[in-house]
């Protein structure tokens, strides 16, 4: 019996997540041995393969792109670095000194370039590097011969070390300096290595200076980088002569700019951009590739300030990683200019070839300023980015099995991720050097942003629809109920603000809108303040503050500060976003309690099975009569495609002490959660043996309703798995009925009355 999973051979992405009619979207595809594939546009209605759901539903859309295309392999080039274009006088520089402060995080195993004008293909130039053993070395080549001189002492891990190479062209002498900057009593003694360099470093004319990498090849200005460095770099300096150690120290913290200084890069400047600025007279400015982490503590951080905007001179470090990836920069295989007449909704380019199928989803949003429906689905694409290519199922091992209380199950996409770490991870993953991934981009293949995907470790047996695929159940439910709707993305909301929501009576969230920028949060607040209605149909929503980049499209930043559910923890002093300078972490720590917006706050999580809701006395309150109209059941949602119930995965409860409006009604509450459900960390002041779901009454989801003073209202389910119960039994069930009752009333223009007025 052959139990081998089919191999994923088609992958792709688009240059945007959403667009309007008349705009163009470009699709980039890579195939592994597939000579030709077919492409078409489909409207996605349901991505559910669960036997209790509606099944997989897509509707073909006739467009000019339908047809066959030639397959080709496109390479993913991960690894961040800085690149500084060379000018003619740099080529004339014979003697020089290159120096920096570095904080290596994964030395050893291979060479890692700190700064270089070197090209592997031509064997020309020089590189200041860490060798295969993690020791400082200098490599030089003249196109024929390559020589290396090193200190032969590995640098300490995660400690600042001063490194320098001074080359005197007249004597052909090279001096290497390796001095630990640690303040501990056991830091290694300074090392100076001096030797005659047998070859003259001769960089290719016009070749750039690279930071944290060197060039594999360089053709007509196009570069392919290699030998990526893992760790921080600060205070990079270039001089046009061989400096003494005292002169090197003088330019480390320069009070002036001596004439021999031909490059003095200050990474604390232009922090919110991808530019790196040279403050020397030469102004050799450069740019960063693949978004290494900025707003990092520098070698001179003294612990007195934690905000890089207050003391930028102490945040002059950049943390480079060999697996950073911002933009895959694949070539376009086909593009679509969206024709007029298509309804707003969720669409995809569907690719098929030699037994493999790939979907590249996108949202068609309504024409600017012209809502075509009164219901708006706010697709939580920021959360999709946060979880993009999450590897927990691949790397969690036995710890994850105990955490989720079931075995992990893999699909072809998981195996593709395992084979392609260069595609980049999620905000739940760590880099190869163990540091947390704080940036996530959509300009790359995202294997779990697809219809039909089930999470490899969440839900019973790993069979639960998750994120995008779970949210398609809301789309299919709206279609089944013939309720007109428009769709926009989180990114649309961030850049468009409240006008993105104006014109809609009811805004519906997805199952897990966890990641919110300030602009998104304030747009929802304005919507409610102007009489809008919000149906929060998920759990663990509005939890983490994120930032979008002001000039680079499609990328978000997260700093996991203070507390909360953290798969990695930001270093102390690195809690402020580099994109915006805003403090990172949980919204509830920033005067924006989740419960004040949604009526409920994150309470607990568990990943084995989902439970159900039981109606509370408030469900008979006349204010809530519309919610349960036509429903006699006391138990709501003891069924569903996500863990078998409507209350599960992550749960939110009403908490009047933490911001829930005083007049909010808890109309139903979940019960019967297992002993693998635990409170979220911010609710645990001290661990105790009675915290789990079988013993702790706070481990629950509260179905909550409240009216706003402007005539609007909020309905919250407080459960990630709620949407997974909508389509059970062909949408004929009490979860569907509750949701429809609420939506129909929310679409009614009659204002809600505030009970305290």
C-alpha positions in Angstrom: 0.0 0.0 0.0 1.4 3.4 -1.0 0.8 5.9 1.7 3.1 8.6 0.3 1.5 12.0 0.1 1.4 13.6 -3.3 4.2 16.1 -3.9 3.3 19.8 -4.2 4.8 21.0 -7.5 2.9 24.3 -8.3 3.2 27.3 -6.0 2.6 31.0 -6.6 1.6 34.3 -5.2 0.1 37.6 -6.5 1.4 41.2 -6.2 -1.7 42.2 -4.2 -4.3 40.7 -2.0 -7.2 42.9 -3.1 -8.3 45.2 -6.0 -11.2 46.8 -7.7 -12.7 46.3 -11.2 -10.4 47.9 -13.8 -7.3 47.3 -11.7 -4.6 44.7 -12.5 -3.3 41.9 -10.5 -0.1 40.0 -11.5 0.5 36.3 -10.7 3.9 34.8 -10.2 4.2 31.0 -10.5 6.9 28.4 -10.0 6.6 24.8 -11.1 8.7 21.8 -10.2 9.0 19.8 -13.3 5.6 20.7 -14.7 6.0 21.7 -18.3 2.6 23.2 -18.8 -0.2 24.2 -16.5 -3.7 25.6 -16.9 -4.9 28.8 -15.3 -8.4 30.2 -14.7 -10.1 32.5 -12.3 -12.7 31.1 -9.9 -14.9 32.6 -7.3 -14.3 30.9 -4.0 -17.5 30.0 -2.0 -16.4 27.2 0.3 -13.1 25.5 0.9 -14.4 22.9 3.2 -13.7 19.2 2.7 -15.2 18.3 6.1 -18.1 15.9 5.7 -20.3 18.0 8.0 -19.8 21.2 5.9 -21.1 22.3 2.5 -18.2 20.8 0.7 -15.8 22.5 -1.7 -17.5 25.1 -3.9 -15.9 27.2 -6.5 -17.5 29.0 -9.5 -15.5 29.4 -12.7 -15.2 33.0 -14.0 -14.6 33.5 -17.7 -11.7 36.0 -18.1 -9.0 36.5 -20.8 -6.3 34.7 -18.7 -8.0 31.3 -19.0 -5.6 29.1 -20.9 -2.4 27.1 -20.8 1.0 28.4 -19.6 4.6 27.2 -19.8 5.8 26.1 -16.4 9.2 27.3 -15.1 11.1 27.1 -11.8 11.5 30.4 -9.9 14.1 30.6 -7.1 13.4 31.8 -3.6 16.4 33.8 -2.5 16.2 34.3 1.3 18.6 36.2 3.4 18.8 39.9 4.3 21.7 42.2 3.7 22.6 45.8 2.9 23.9 47.0 -0.4 25.8 50.2 -1.0 26.5 51.1 -4.7 30.2 51.7 -5.4 31.5 54.8 -7.1 34.7 55.3 -8.9 36.8 56.5 -6.0 36.0 53.3 -4.1 37.7 51.4 -6.9 40.8 53.5 -6.5 41.1 52.8 -2.8 44.2 50.7 -2.2 44.8 50.8 1.6 41.7 50.6 3.8 40.2 49.8 7.1 36.8 48.1 7.5 35.4 47.9 11.0 32.2 47.2 12.9 30.6 46.1 16.2 28.9 42.8 15.7 26.6 40.5 17.9 26.7 37.1 16.2 23.8 34.7 16.9 24.7 31.6 14.9 28.4 31.4 14.2 30.0 28.3 12.9 29.2 25.7 10.2 29.8 28.0 7.3 31.3 31.3 6.4 29.3 34.5 7.2 30.2 37.8 5.6 30.2 40.9 7.8 31.1 43.4 5.0 32.5 42.7 1.6 33.3 43.7 -1.9 33.7 40.2 -3.1 32.2 38.0 -5.9 32.4 34.2 -5.7 32.2 33.7 -9.4 35.2 35.8 -10.2 37.1 35.2 -7.0 37.9 38.9 -6.7 37.7 41.4 -3.9 37.7 41.1 -0.1 35.4 40.0 2.7 35.5 40.5 6.4 33.8 37.4 7.7 33.3 34.8 10.4 34.8 31.5 9.2 33.4 28.0 9.5 34.3 27.9 13.2 32.9 31.3 14.0 36.3 33.1 14.2 37.1 36.4 12.5 38.8 36.2 9.2 39.7 38.2 6.1 39.4 36.8 2.6 41.1 38.4 -0.4 41.3 37.4 -4.1 42.7 38.9 -7.3 40.8 36.7 -9.8 43.3 33.9 -9.7 44.3 33.3 -6.2 42.3 33.4 -2.9 43.9 33.8 0.5 42.4 33.9 4.0 43.9 35.1 7.3 42.0 34.6 10.5 42.2 34.9 14.3 41.3 31.2 14.9 39.3 32.1 18.0 35.5 31.8 17.7 33.6 34.9 18.8 31.3 34.7 21.9 27.6 34.1 21.1 25.2 37.0 21.5 27.8 39.4 22.9 29.1 42.5 21.3 32.6 42.2 19.7 34.6 44.8 17.9 36.0 43.5 14.6 38.3 45.2 12.1 40.6 44.6 9.2 43.3 47.1 8.3 45.1 46.6 5.0 48.2 48.6 4.1 48.8 48.4 0.4 52.5 49.5 0.5 53.6 46.8 2.9 50.8 44.4 1.9 50.2 43.9 5.7 46.9 43.0 7.1 45.9 43.4 10.7 42.8 41.8 12.2 41.3 43.0 15.5 38.8 41.0 17.5 38.0 42.6 20.9 35.1 41.6 23.1 33.0 44.5 24.4 31.3 42.4 27.1 31.4 43.9 30.6 31.6 40.5 32.3 34.7 39.3 34.1 35.2 36.3 31.8 35.2 38.1 28.4 38.0 36.9 26.2 41.2 39.0 25.8 41.6 41.1 22.7 43.2 39.5 19.7 45.4 41.1 17.1 46.5 39.0 14.1 49.0 40.5 11.7 50.3 39.0 8.5 51.5 39.8 5.0 48.7 39.2 2.6 50.0 37.1 -0.3 47.4 38.5 -2.8 46.3 42.1 -3.5 42.5 42.5 -2.9 41.1 43.5 -6.3 37.3 44.0 -6.3 35.5 44.1 -9.6 35.3 47.6 -10.9 32.0 49.2 -9.8 31.0 46.3 -7.6 28.9 47.3 -4.6 29.8 47.0 -0.9 27.6 44.4 0.8 26.7 44.3 4.5 26.0 40.9 6.1 26.5 39.0 2.8 28.8 38.8 -0.2 28.0 38.3 -3.9 27.8 34.9 -5.4 27.6 36.6 -8.8 27.1 40.1 -10.2 26.0 40.5 -13.8 25.1 43.9 -15.3 24.3 45.2 -11.9 22.1 42.3 -10.9 23.3 40.7 -7.8 22.8 37.3 -6.1 23.9 37.3 -2.5 25.4 34.4 -0.5 27.3 33.8 2.8 24.6 35.6 4.8 25.4 36.7 8.3 23.2 35.9 11.3 23.2 38.6 14.0 23.4 42.3 14.7 25.8 44.8 13.1 26.4 48.3 14.3 28.8 51.2 13.7 30.1 50.0 10.3 33.0 52.2 9.2 35.3 52.4 6.1 38.5 54.4 6.0 40.9 54.9 3.1 44.0 53.9 5.0 45.2 51.4 7.6 44.2 52.8 10.9 45.8 52.2 14.2 43.7 50.6 17.0 43.4 54.0 18.7 42.2 55.6 15.4 39.6 52.9 15.0 38.3 53.6 18.5 38.1 57.3 17.7 35.7 56.7 14.7 33.6 54.1 16.6 31.9 57.0 18.4 33.0 59.9 16.2 32.7 63.5 17.5 33.9 64.7 14.1 34.3 63.1 10.6 38.0 62.8 9.7 38.9 63.0 6.1 40.1 59.4 5.9 36.5 58.2 6.9 34.9 57.2 3.6 31.9 55.5 5.0 30.2 56.0 8.4 26.9 54.2 8.4 24.4 55.1 11.1 21.7 52.5 11.1 19.7 54.6 13.7 18.8 57.1 10.9 15.9 56.6 8.4 14.7 53.9 10.8 11.3 53.5 9.4 12.5 53.0 5.8 14.6 50.4 4.0 17.5 52.9 3.5 20.8 53.0 5.3 22.5 56.3 5.6 26.2 57.2 5.5 26.9 60.3 7.5 30.5 60.7 6.2 31.2 63.4 3.6 30.9 60.8 0.8 27.3 60.0 1.6 27.5 56.4 0.4 23.8 55.6 1.2 22.5 52.2 0.6 19.4 50.1 1.0 18.4 46.9 2.8 17.2 43.8 1.0 14.7 41.4 2.5 13.9 43.5 5.6 16.4 42.6 8.4 15.1 43.7 11.8 15.6 47.4 12.7 15.1 49.3 16.0 17.5 46.8 17.6 19.6 47.7 20.6 23.1 48.7 19.7 26.4 48.0 21.2 26.1 51.2 23.3 22.6 50.6 24.7 22.8 51.3 28.4 19.3 50.3 29.6 18.2 53.8 30.4 15.8 54.1 27.5 13.5 51.6 25.9 12.0 53.7 23.1 14.3 54.1 20.1 12.8 57.4 19.2 14.0 58.9 22.6 17.5 57.6 22.3 18.1 56.7 18.6 21.9 56.7 19.0 21.5 53.6 21.2 19.5 51.7 18.5 22.1 51.7 15.7 22.0 48.0 15.2 20.4 45.9 12.5 19.7 42.2 13.0 20.3 40.2 9.8 19.1 36.7 9.2 19.9 34.1 6.6 16.2 33.3 6.2 14.7 36.8 6.0 12.4 37.2 3.0 10.4 40.2 2.1 9.8 40.0 -1.7 10.5 36.9 -3.6 10.8 39.1 -6.7 9.5 36.4 -9.0 8.7 37.3 -12.6 5.1 37.6 -13.6 3.6 34.7 -15.5 0.2 36.2 -16.3 -1.9 39.1 -15.2 -5.6 40.0 -15.0 -7.3 43.4 -15.4 -10.5 42.8 -13.6 -13.5 43.3 -15.9 -16.5 45.3 -14.8 -19.6 43.4 -13.7 -18.0 41.0 -11.2 -19.5 41.1 -7.7 -17.3 41.9 -4.7 -16.1 38.6 -3.2 -13.3 36.2 -2.7 -11.6 34.9 -5.9 -8.5 32.9 -6.9 -6.3 32.1 -9.8 -6.7 28.3 -10.0 -3.7 26.5 -11.5 -3.8 22.8 -12.5 -1.1 20.6 -14.0 0.0 17.0 -13.9 -2.2 16.1 -11.0 -1.3 19.2 -8.8 -3.6 22.1 -8.0 -2.7 25.5 -6.7 -4.9 28.5 -5.7 -3.7 32.1 -5.4 -6.6 33.9 -3.6 -7.5 37.6 -3.8 -10.4 39.8 -2.9 -12.4 41.9 -5.3 -13.5 44.8 -3.3 -16.4 47.2 -4.3 -15.9 50.2 -6.4 -14.5 53.2 -4.4 -17.3 55.0 -2.5 -20.0 52.7 -3.8 -21.0 49.9 -1.4 -23.0 47.3 -3.4 -24.5 45.7 -0.2 -25.3 46.6 3.4 -23.2 43.7 4.8 -19.4 43.9 4.8 -17.1 40.9 5.4 -13.9 42.2 6.9 -11.4 39.4 5.9 -8.7 39.2 8.5 -5.7 39.1 6.1 -3.4 40.6 8.8 -4.0 37.5 10.8 -3.4 35.4 7.6 0.0 37.1 7.3 0.8 36.6 11.0 0.2 32.8 10.5 1.7 32.7 7.0 3.7 29.5 6.5 3.5 28.6 10.2 5.8 25.7 11.0 4.5 24.7 14.5 3.2 21.4 13.2 6.6 20.6 11.6 8.8 21.7 14.5 6.7 21.3 17.6 7.4 17.6 18.2 6.2 15.8 21.3 5.7 19.1 23.1 3.1 20.1 20.6 1.3 16.8 20.7 0.9 17.2 24.5 -0.2 20.8 24.0 -2.9 19.9 21.4 -3.8 16.5 22.9 -3.7 14.8 19.5 -1.2 13.8 16.8 -0.2 16.1 14.1 -1.3 15.3 10.6 0.6 16.6 7.5 -0.5 17.5 4.0 1.4 18.1 0.8 1.7 21.8 1.7 3.4 21.0 5.0 5.9 18.8 3.3 6.6 21.5 0.8 7.2 24.0 3.7 9.6 21.5 5.3 11.6 21.3 2.0 11.6 25.1 1.5 12.6 27.0 4.7 13.7 29.8 2.3 10.0 30.8 1.8 10.0 32.4 5.2 8.1 31.8 8.4 5.2 33.2 10.3 5.1 35.6 13.3 4.9 32.4 15.4 8.2 31.0 14.2 11.8 31.8 15.0 14.6 32.4 12.6 17.4 29.9 12.1 19.4 31.7 14.8 16.5 31.4 17.4 15.4 35.0 17.3 11.7 35.7 16.7 10.2 36.5 13.3 8.8 40.0 13.6 8.0 40.8 10.0 5.7 38.9 7.6 5.1 39.7 4.0 2.5 38.6 1.4 5.0 39.0 -1.5 5.9 35.3 -1.4 4.0 32.0 -1.6 1.9 31.5 1.5 1.0 27.8 1.5 -1.7 28.0 4.3 -3.5 30.9 2.6 -5.5 28.5 0.4 -9.0 27.0 0.2 -9.2 23.5 1.5 -6.3 23.8 4.0 -6.7 22.3 7.4 -4.2 23.2 10.1 -1.7 20.4 10.7 -2.0 20.5 14.5 -5.2 22.5 15.5 -8.5 20.7 16.0 -9.4 17.1 16.5 -7.0 15.0 14.5 -5.6 18.1 12.8 -8.8 18.2 10.6 -10.1 21.7 11.4 -10.5 24.4 8.8 -8.3 27.3 9.9 -7.9 31.0 9.2 -8.7 31.7 5.5 -10.3 28.3 4.9 -12.4 28.6 8.0 -13.6 32.1 7.0 -14.8 30.8 3.7 -17.5 29.1 5.6 -18.9 32.6 6.4 -18.9 33.4 2.6 -20.6 30.1 1.8 -23.2 30.8 4.5 -24.0 34.2 3.2 -24.3 32.8 -0.3 -26.6 30.0 1.0 -28.8 32.6 2.7 -28.8 34.8 -0.3 -27.6 37.8 1.7 -25.7 40.3 -0.5 -22.3 41.2 0.8 -19.1 43.0 0.0 -15.6 41.9 1.0 -12.5 44.0 2.0 -9.2 43.0 3.6 -7.4 44.2 6.7 -4.9 46.0 4.5 -7.7 47.9 2.8 -9.0 48.9 6.2 -5.6 50.0 7.4 -4.9 52.3 4.5 -8.5 53.3 3.8 -9.6 53.9 7.5 -13.2 54.5 8.4 -14.3 55.4 4.8 -13.7 51.7 4.0 -16.6 50.8 6.4 -18.9 53.8 5.7 -22.1 52.8 3.9 -22.3 49.4 5.6 -24.8 48.8 8.4 -23.2 45.5 9.5 -19.5 44.7 9.6 -18.7 40.9 10.0 -15.3 39.7 11.2 -13.7 36.4 10.4 -13.0 33.7 12.9 -9.7 35.0 14.2 -9.1 38.8 13.7 -6.2 38.7 16.1 -3.8 41.3 14.6 -4.8 45.0 14.4 -3.1 48.2 13.6 -4.0 51.5 15.2 -5.7 52.6 12.0 -7.8 49.5 11.8 -8.8 49.7 15.5 -9.8 53.3 15.2 -11.8 52.7 12.0 -13.9 50.1 13.9 -14.4 52.5 16.8 -15.6 55.2 14.4 -17.9 52.8 12.7 -19.6 52.0 16.1 -19.5 55.6 17.1 -21.5 56.6 14.0 -24.2 54.0 14.6 -22.7 51.0 12.8 -23.1 47.4 13.9 -20.4 44.9 14.4 -20.7 41.1 14.4 -17.5 39.7 16.0 -17.8 36.1 14.9 -14.5 34.8 16.3 -12.2 34.5 19.2 -8.9 36.1 20.4 -9.7 39.1 18.3 -8.1 42.6 18.4 -5.3 41.1 20.6 -1.9 42.2 19.2 -0.9 45.6 17.9 0.8 45.5 14.6 2.2 48.0 12.2 2.1 48.2 8.4 5.1 49.7 6.6 4.6 53.3 5.3 6.2 52.7 1.9 6.8 49.0 1.4 3.6 47.2 0.4 2.2 44.0 2.0 4.3 43.6 5.1 3.4 43.8 8.8 5.5 44.0 12.0 4.8 42.6 15.5 6.8 43.0 18.7 5.7 40.4 21.2 6.2 42.6 24.3 5.3 42.2 28.0 2.9 39.3 28.1 0.2 37.5 26.2 0.4 34.3 24.2 3.9 34.4 22.9 5.7 31.7 20.9 8.8 33.9 21.2 9.5 36.9 23.4 11.0 40.2 22.2 14.2 41.2 23.8 13.9 43.8 26.6 14.4 47.2 25.0 13.1 46.1 21.6 9.3 46.6 22.2 8.8 49.5 19.8 8.0 48.9 16.1 10.6 49.9 13.6 8.0 50.7 11.0 6.1 53.4 13.0 7.8 53.8 16.3 4.6 52.7 18.1 4.8 50.5 21.2 4.2 46.9 20.4 2.4 44.2 22.3 -1.2 43.7 23.4 -3.9 46.3 22.8 -5.2 45.8 26.3 -1.9 47.2 27.6 -2.4 50.4 25.7 -5.7 51.8 27.0 -7.6 49.9 24.4 -9.1 47.0 26.2 -10.6 44.4 23.8 -13.7 44.0 25.9 -14.6 47.7 25.5 -14.8 47.2 21.7 -16.1 43.7 21.4 -17.8 43.2 24.8 -15.5 40.2 25.4 -11.9 39.7 26.1 -9.5 36.8 25.4 -10.0 34.2 28.1 -8.5 30.8 27.2 -7.3 28.4 24.5 -7.3 24.7 23.9 -6.7 22.6 20.8 -8.3 19.2 21.3 -12.1 19.4 20.9 -14.7 22.2 20.8 -17.7 22.4 23.1 -21.1 24.2 23.0 -23.0 27.1 24.4 -25.8 27.0 27.0 -28.3 29.8 27.0 -28.2 32.2 30.0 -31.1 34.0 31.7 -30.2 37.1 29.7 -31.2 35.3 26.6 -34.8 35.9 27.7 -34.3 39.7 28.2 -36.5 41.6 25.8 -33.4 43.4 24.5 -32.1 40.0 23.2 -35.4 38.6 22.0 -34.4 39.0 18.3 -31.3 36.9 18.8 -33.2 33.7 19.8 -36.4 34.3 17.8 -37.7 30.9 16.7 -35.1 29.0 18.8 -36.3 26.8 21.7 -33.0 25.0 22.2 -31.1 25.5 25.4 -27.9 24.1 23.9 -26.4 26.1 21.0 -23.8 24.6 18.7 -23.0 21.1 19.9 -21.8 20.4 16.4 -19.4 21.8 13.8 -16.5 21.3 11.5 -13.9 22.8 13.9 -13.4 20.4 16.8 -17.0 19.3 16.7 -18.6 22.3 18.4 -19.3 26.1 18.2 -17.2 27.0 21.3 -13.6 26.1 20.9 -9.9 26.7 20.0 -9.7 30.2 21.5 -12.4 31.6 23.8 -13.4 35.2 24.9 -15.5 36.0 27.9 -17.3 39.1 29.1 -15.3 40.8 31.8 -16.8 43.9 33.4 -13.6 44.6 35.4 -11.7 44.7 32.1 -13.8 47.0 30.0 -16.9 45.1 29.0 -19.8 47.7 28.9 -21.8 47.6 32.1 -25.1 47.0 30.1 -23.7 44.1 28.0 -25.8 41.0 28.1 -24.2 37.5 28.2 -26.9 35.6 26.4 -25.1 32.2 26.3 -21.9 30.8 27.7 -19.8 27.8 26.8 -19.2 24.9 29.2 -17.6 21.4 29.2 -14.1 22.3 28.1 -11.3 19.8 28.5 -8.3 19.9 30.8 -6.1 21.0 27.9 -7.9 24.4 27.8 -6.0 27.0 29.9 -6.3 30.8 30.5 -4.2 33.1 28.4 -1.0 34.2 30.2 -2.2 37.7 30.9 -4.9 36.3 33.2 -2.5 34.1 35.2 -0.8 36.0 38.0 0.3 32.8 39.7 0.2 29.3 38.4 -2.1 26.9 40.3 -3.3 23.3 39.7 -6.9 24.3 39.1 -6.5 26.4 36.0 -7.7 24.1 33.3 -11.1 24.0 31.6 -12.5 21.3 33.8 -12.0 23.3 37.0 -11.9 26.9 36.1 -15.2 28.7 35.4 -13.3 31.5 33.6 -12.4 29.1 30.8 -15.4 29.8 28.7 -16.7 31.8 25.7 -19.5 34.3 26.3 -22.0 35.1 23.6 -22.5 38.8 24.3 -24.7 41.6 23.0 -24.7 45.4 23.8 -26.1 48.5 22.2 -24.1 51.7 21.6 -25.2 55.2 22.4 -25.3 56.1 18.7 -28.0 53.5 17.8 -25.6 50.8 16.8 -24.8 47.4 18.5 -22.2 44.7 18.9 -22.8 41.0 18.9 -19.8 38.7 19.8 -19.6 34.9 19.8 -16.2 34.8 21.6 -15.2 31.6 19.8 -12.9 30.8 16.9 -14.9 27.7 16.0 -18.3 29.5 15.7 -18.1 30.0 12.0 -17.3 26.3 11.5 -20.7 25.5 12.8 -22.7 27.8 10.5 -22.8 25.3 7.6 -23.6 22.1 9.5 -26.6 20.2 8.1 -26.9 22.4 5.1 -27.0 25.6 7.2 -30.1 24.3 9.0 -29.0 24.6 12.7 -29.3 26.9 15.7 -25.9 28.5 15.2 -27.0 29.5 11.7 -30.3 30.7 13.0 -28.8 32.8 15.8 -26.3 34.4 13.3 -29.1 35.1 10.7 -31.4 36.6 13.4 -28.6 39.0 14.5 -27.6 39.9 11.0 -31.2 40.5 9.8 -31.8 42.8 12.8 -28.4 44.6 12.3 -29.4 45.3 8.7 -32.6 46.9 9.9 -32.1 50.7 9.9 -34.2 51.1 13.1 -31.7 52.4 15.7 -31.0 50.4 18.8 -32.0 51.9 22.1 -29.4 52.3 24.7 -30.8 50.9 28.0 -29.1 53.6 30.1 -30.6 56.5 28.1 
